[in-house]
């Protein structure tokens, strides 16, 4: 096993290439141990240099709508009238705390996503 620290994107590409060779390794083998170490190194590097923040609130709502086959009319129970739903989805009206709470409780959209644009 020859694993080196990941210090730049070239090292990252090399780590991914090495990971491909051990990705299907059988548990309990040295190759599986190597896979675990590579995954940890890659995750640490990506978290430091390519962090992924919470989703945009409107994008989070639209994603949940797509997942569950919901229409804007289905959001009225969480956001309010059809006009208000339209304003939120078109980014003309921000989410109120009441809307955030209802969307979280009713559609299980994480608070982190619904509140990510709040200053």
N, C-alpha and C positions, 0 to 999 in steps of 0.2 A: 504494500500500500504506500503510494507516494502522493500524499495530499499536502498541498501548500496553501498558505493563506491567500485569500482573494483580496487584492489591493487595487485592482482596476478592472475595466470592462474586458480586457483581453484575458485576464485571469478568470473572470466570470465565464466567458465563452469556453475556456479550457475546462473549467469545473463542470459545466453542462455537458460537454463532450464526454468527460470521464463518467459522469452520472449516467449517461445513456448506456454505457457498457456494463453497468452494475444494477440498472434499474429493476430488472426482473430476477435479481438474485434471490435464492431460497433463504428464508429466515434461518438464523443461527449460523450462517456461514460468514467468513471474513469479508466476502463481497457485500453481504447485507450490512455488516458493520460499516464498511466503506461508504455505502449508500447513505446511511444515517448521518455520518459525519459530513458528507458532501451537502446533503440537504440542509443541515444546520448552518454550514458556512454560507451557502447560497442565500438562505433566508436572512441571515444576519447582514450580509452585504446589501441585498435588495432593500431591506427595511431601512438601512442607513442612507442609501443613495437614491432609492426609488420608492419613497414611502407612498402609500395609497391612503388618502384621507377618506372620510365618509362621503357618501354619495350626495349629490345635490338634492334638496328636498323634492323638487318637482320630478326629477328623474327617478327618485326612489318611489314616488307615488305611481308614475307611469310604468315602472318596472313591475310593481306589485299588481297593477291593473292587467298587464300583459300575462303575468304568471297565472292569475286567477280568472282570466277571461272577463274582467269587469269593464263596464262602460262608464262614461262620466256620470250617467244617471245613478249608478250604484254608489257613487261617492257622496251623493247628497246627504246621506245619513251621517256622514262624518264631517263634511265641510259646510253644508247649507244648501241654499237654492241652486238651481242649475246655472244661474248667472254667476253666482259666487264660485262654483266649481270651475266654470269656464275661465273666470278671472285668475284663479289660482293656477290652473294648468297652463295658461298663457302668460304667466308671470306678471300679471297686472295687479295682483293682490298678494301680499305675503300671508303666510299661515299664521293664524292666531294661536295662542297657547291652548285654547279649547280645541281647535282643529287638530293640533299636534297630538293632544291627549287622545282624542277620539280615533285618529288614524293609527296611533300606536296600539291602542287597546283593541280596536276592531279589525285592523288589517295586519297587525304585528309588524309594522314598519319600525325599525329601531329609532329610538329618540335621537341617537347620534346623527342619523341621516336627516331626520326631519328638522333638526335644530342646527345643522352644519353651517348655515349662512347667517345665523343670528350673531350680531356683533355684541 
